[in-house]
Amino acid sequence: MTHEQLWVFGLLLACVTAFIVNRPRMDVVALMALVALVLGGTLSPAEALAGFSEPSVLLIAAFFVIGEGLVRTGIAYRVGDWLVHKAGSDETRLIVLMMLSVGLLGSVMSSTGVVAIFIPVALSVASRLGLAPGRLMMPLSFAALISGMLTLVATPPNLVMNSELERAGVAGFGFFSFTPVGLLALGLGIVYMLFARHWLGTAPRKGPRGERPRRRMLELARDYELEGRVLRLLVRPDSPLVGRTLGELRLRTRLGLNVIGLERQRHLRLALLEAGPGRELQAGDTLLLLCDPLQVNFLTLGREHGLESRPFREDSFADSSREMGLAEVVLPPESSLIGKTVLELGFRTRYGLHVVGLRRRRRAQGSGLDRKLRMGDTLLVAGSWKAIRQLQGCSQDFLVLNLPAELDEAAPAGRRAPFAILTLLLTVGLMISGLVPPVIAAFIGCLLMGAFRCVDLESAYRAINWQCLILIVGMLPFATALQKTGGIDLVVQGLLALTGGDSPRLVLASLFLLTALVGLFISNTATAVLMAPVAMATASQLGLSPYPFAMTVAVAASAAFMTPVSSPVNTLVLVPGQYRFSDYLRLGVPFTVLLLLVCVLVLPWLFPWR
């Protein structure tokens, strides 16, 4: 092994180690590696930065935006409601329909986003049927991971492998090239889960088995005992606060009043506005605020500040559900907020939401928001639906448990749902037809989503998972570096020496196992980036078609079933499913072996060796 090879492999090992310990963040590690490869003289700046012009990176970004359009128009949530309606009280039917629905949605949008949408639905159904959540959470995560095997755009590893094929001078995969394998995997997954769910050993909960729809905001308000802590104050015409902004008034620091909303009469209806620091008060406004009533002097407020107390009911939030909502979030084990108080979080500044309640072990903690947070604590947050939806992306710090039924009624672009479906169908149609390059078809879809007002510019940019994109851009240079230094040939020779190279199926199985093993420790995207050149070089060394090898790596990269940390999808269901690490091993290892057999037996038939 040469010095250059030692340098590249050593740097790669350092990156993998950093990915495992998650310090620093993966995208930061990838950028540091990119810089190191240039400073070390392995790559030129142009070679290191080539990933920024990679079509697959742009395609992934475009489909994040298209997926956001499906969420903002309420389509994804309507699928969840349809699931609840059709499943009835039959657990088997529920699992089948849920896995089919998640697989379908996950084939055109982020699997992590799909799981975040379906967790509250599954929890509600589990409660209605008297089931432990663990009976449904694992099928949910399996279906989301398998959804990445259904279409070209379902998951970044597929696009990475497609780009590697095109870089090698051969035609890339078609939009539905993955579908036969994905459908077979989904069918196997459904049958497997109907039996394997019993291995979890989760006993059904005791509780009513009657019909129970998704919880409404009134129920959440009662659970957190909001009455008496959330107050309403009318701004009288003679108030000295009129004409001044909330930022100037500093009501929280001066008077102990934490304003979480502002009611204002608009166009013959009462609207609830966000309480940003730039919001200017007008006569007749009603402040919705969180405070300790025992520490507020209402006589002083009325005499000196021109504020008049108004009654507050628990259903006041429901009355304003078109503009403002409630959501319940839980702190998972890896949350960086554990050990901090709500006041230390700067929640309003970071997320645009107000924490209005805290529950610990199912008991409301009153106004004790100065307590240090613990794993498993649940917070009730209030704010705009837009901010609540954005909270779903903070999976490392929060898991959204309950999104109330009013959410569907408040979809910011609910009336644009037909246009979102039309845009999706047109985008997929263009990609299938080949009339335009896939990335151009995706860009057309993004532009149409904006033109039809399914998404706005702000939500579109926020929907893009920049960490994922930077990770790909930063790790792609490793493939070039390994090729330049002969590292790829070294890995391929080792793989062929291990298998003998006489049986292509045995080589395919070894490639699957190697990819799955790497995927235990780093993200599926990084795994695909690292293994793509190995797959192509192995096929070239054997003089065989690259397609079965490329497809094997793509499938194995998505087969992150064996640990709770190998995919964000698994991490999301860990807490609500009440799983242990061993549960993932017990269910994940056998199913990964099944997928290995699928790749070895089916892929050479779908994609002949020559």
C-alpha positions, 0 to 999 in steps of 0.5 A, spaced: 500 500 500 502 506 497 503 512 502 497 516 498 493 510 499 494 510 506 493 517 507 486 516 503 484 510 507 486 513 513 482 520 512 476 515 510 477 511 517 477 518 520 471 520 517 467 514 518 469 514 526 466 521 526 460 519 523 459 513 528 460 518 534 456 524 531 461 529 532 462 534 529 456 533 524 456 529 518 456 535 513 461 538 517 466 532 517 464 531 509 467 538 508 473 538 512 475 531 508 474 535 502 478 541 504 483 535 507 484 532 500 485 538 496 491 541 502 494 534 501 495 534 494 490 528 492 485 532 488 485 539 485 480 544 487 476 543 481 476 535 482 474 536 489 468 541 488 465 537 482 460 535 487 456 541 487 455 541 479 453 533 480 446 532 477 444 527 482 445 533 488 440 537 484 435 532 483 435 530 490 434 538 492 428 538 487 424 532 490 425 535 497 421 541 494 416 537 491 415 533 497 414 539 501 408 541 496 405 534 498 405 536 505 403 543 505 397 541 500 395 536 506 395 530 501 400 526 505 395 527 511 389 525 508 392 519 506 393 518 513 386 519 515 384 514 509 388 509 513 384 510 519 378 510 516 379 503 512 383 499 517 377 499 522 379 495 528 383 489 524 390 489 526 392 485 520 389 490 515 392 496 518 399 493 518 398 492 510 395 498 508 399 502 513 406 499 509 403 500 502 401 507 504 408 509 507 411 505 501 407 509 496 408 516 499 416 514 500 417 513 493 416 520 491 418 524 498 422 524 504 422 517 508 423 521 514 418 526 513 413 520 511 414 517 518 414 523 522 407 524 518 405 517 520 407 516 527 401 520 530 396 516 526 399 510 528 399 512 535 392 514 535 390 507 531 394 503 536 390 507 542 383 506 539 385 498 538 388 497 544 395 495 542 402 497 544 405 502 539 411 497 538 406 493 534 406 498 529 412 502 529 417 497 527 412 496 520 412 503 519 420 504 519 421 498 515 416 500 510 419 507 510 426 504 508 423 499 503 420 505 500 427 507 498 427 501 493 421 503 489 423 509 484 429 512 482 428 518 486 425 515 492 432 516 496 439 519 495 443 512 494 439 511 488 441 517 485 448 516 487 448 510 483 445 512 477 450 518 477 456 513 477 453 509 471 452 515 467 459 517 469 462 510 467 459 512 460 453 507 460 445 509 461 443 510 467 437 507 471 430 509 469 425 512 473 421 505 475 428 501 474 428 499 481 420 498 482 420 490 481 425 489 486 422 494 491 415 491 490 418 484 491 421 487 497 415 491 500 411 484 499 416 480 503 416 486 508 409 486 509 408 478 509 414 478 514 412 483 519 405 480 519 409 474 523 415 478 526 411 483 529 409 477 535 417 477 536 417 484 539 413 481 545 409 487 546 402 486 550 396 490 548 394 496 552 388 496 556 383 501 554 377 502 550 376 499 543 371 504 541 372 508 535 377 514 537 379 519 531 385 523 532 385 528 538 383 535 537 386 541 540 381 541 546 384 535 549 391 537 548 389 543 552 386 539 558 391 534 558 396 540 560 391 544 564 392 550 560 386 553 563 388 559 568 395 559 565 393 562 558 390 569 559 387 574 554 388 581 555 384 587 551 388 593 549 384 599 550 384 605 546 387 609 551 393 604 552 400 607 552 402 600 548 398 602 542 402 604 536 408 600 539 411 594 537 412 588 542 419 588 541 420 595 544 415 593 550 419 587 553 412 585 556 416 579 558 422 582 562 418 588 565 411 585 566 412 577 566 407 577 560 409 572 555 405 573 549 404 567 544 399 570 540 395 576 538 387 576 536 385 582 531 379 583 527 380 583 520 375 583 514 369 581 519 372 575 522 377 575 528 384 573 526 390 570 530 396 573 528 403 571 530 407 575 536 413 577 533 417 582 536 416 587 530 408 586 531 405 593 532 399 593 537 393 596 535 387 599 539 382 593 540 387 587 539 387 582 544 393 579 547 394 571 548 399 570 553 402 565 558 403 567 565 403 565 572 396 569 574 398 569 581 404 573 579 400 578 575 397 585 578 391 586 573 389 592 577 396 595 575 395 592 568 388 596 567 390 602 570 397 604 568 397 600 561 390 600 559 389 592 558 383 589 560 382 582 562 378 577 558 375 570 559 379 564 556 377 558 555 380 551 553 377 551 546 380 558 545 385 555 541 380 551 537 377 557 535 383 560 532 385 553 529 386 556 522 391 560 524 394 557 530 395 550 533 398 546 538 402 540 538 405 535 542 413 533 542 417 528 546 424 529 547 428 522 545 434 520 548 439 523 543 436 530 544 441 536 545 436 539 550 436 534 555 438 538 562 436 545 559 430 548 562 425 551 557 427 558 558 434 556 556 432 554 550 430 560 546 424 556 543 421 562 540 427 565 537 429 558 534 423 555 532 418 560 532 413 557 537 412 558 544 412 552 550 405 552 553 405 546 557 410 540 560 408 533 562 412 528 566 410 521 566 403 523 564 402 529 569 402 536 567 407 540 571 403 547 571 407 553 570 414 549 572 417 551 565 424 552 569 425 545 570 430 541 567 428 537 561 429 530 562 428 524 556 421 522 555 418 529 557 413 532 553 412 539 551 406 542 548 407 548 543 403 553 540 404 557 534 403 557 527 402 551 523 407 553 519 412 553 524 409 546 527 410 543 521 417 545 520 418 542 527 418 535 524 424 536 521 428 537 528 428 529 529 434 529 533 431 534 538 424 533 538 419 527 536 412 530 534 407 525 537 401 528 536 398 533 531 391 535 532 385 533 527 385 541 526 391 540 522 388 538 516 383 543 516 389 548 516 393 546 511 396 552 508 395 550 501 389 545 502 385 548 496 391 547 491 391 539 493 389 537 485 395 542 483 400 538 487 397 531 484 397 534 477 404 537 478 407 530 481 404 526 475 407 531 470 414 530 473 414 523 473 411 523 466 416 527 464 422 523 467 419 516 464 418 519 457 425 521 457 423 528 453 427 532 458 433 530 463 431 527 469 433 534 473 430 538 468 423 534 469 424 535 477 426 543 476 419 543 472 416 540 478 418 545 483 417 551 478 409 548 477 409 547 485 411 554 486 406 557 480 400 553 483 402 556 490 403 549 493 409 552 496 412 558 497 419 560 496 421 560 504 418 553 505 421 551 499 428 553 501 426 550 508 424 543 505 431 542 502 435 537 507 442 541 506 445 537 511 444 531 506 446 535 500 453 537 503 454 530 505 454 528 498 458 533 495 463 532 501 464 525 500 463 524 492 471 527 492 473 520 496 471 516 490 475 520 485 481 520 490 480 512 491 480 511 483 486 516 482 491 513 488 488 506 486 484 504 492 478 502 489 482 497 485 485 495 492 478 494 495 476 490 489 482 485 489 481 484 496 473 482 494 475 478 489 480 474 493 475 473 498 470 470 494 475 467 488 471 471 483 469 464 480 461 465 482 458 472 480 452 471 485 457 470 490 461 476 489 454 480 489 452 477 496 459 479 498 458 486 495 451 486 499 454 484 505 460 489 505 455 495 503 450 493 509 456 492 514 458 499 512 451 502 512 451 500 520 455 505 522 454 511 517 448 514 513 446 510 507 447 516 502 455 516 505 455 508 504 452 509 497 458 514 495 463 510 498 461 503 495 459 506 488 466 506 485 467 499 488 461 496 485 463 499 478 470 497 478 468 490 480 463 489 474 469 491 470 474 487 473 469 481 472 467 483 465 460 483 467 454 488 466 455 494 472 447 494 473 446 488 478 452 490 482 450 498 482 443 495 484 445 491 489 449 497 492 443 501 492 438 496 495 443 494 501 445 502 502 437 502 504 437 496 508 438 499 514 434 495 518 439 492 524 440 498 528 436 504 531 442 509 529 443 506 522 437 511 519 433 517 521 427 513 520 429 508 525 431 513 530 424 516 530 420 510 532 425 508 537 421 512 543 414 511 541 415 504 540 419 503 546 424 499 543 430 496 545 437 495 541 436 488 541 429 489 537 432 492 531 437 486 531 432 481 532 427 483 526 432 487 522 438 481 521 433 476 518 430 481 513 436 483 511 438 476 509 432 476 505 433 482 501 440 479 500 437 473 497 433 477 493 439 481 490 443 474 489 437 471 485 433 476 482 437 481 480 441 477 475 434 475 472 432 483 471 439 485 469 443 480 465 450 479 467 452 481 459 
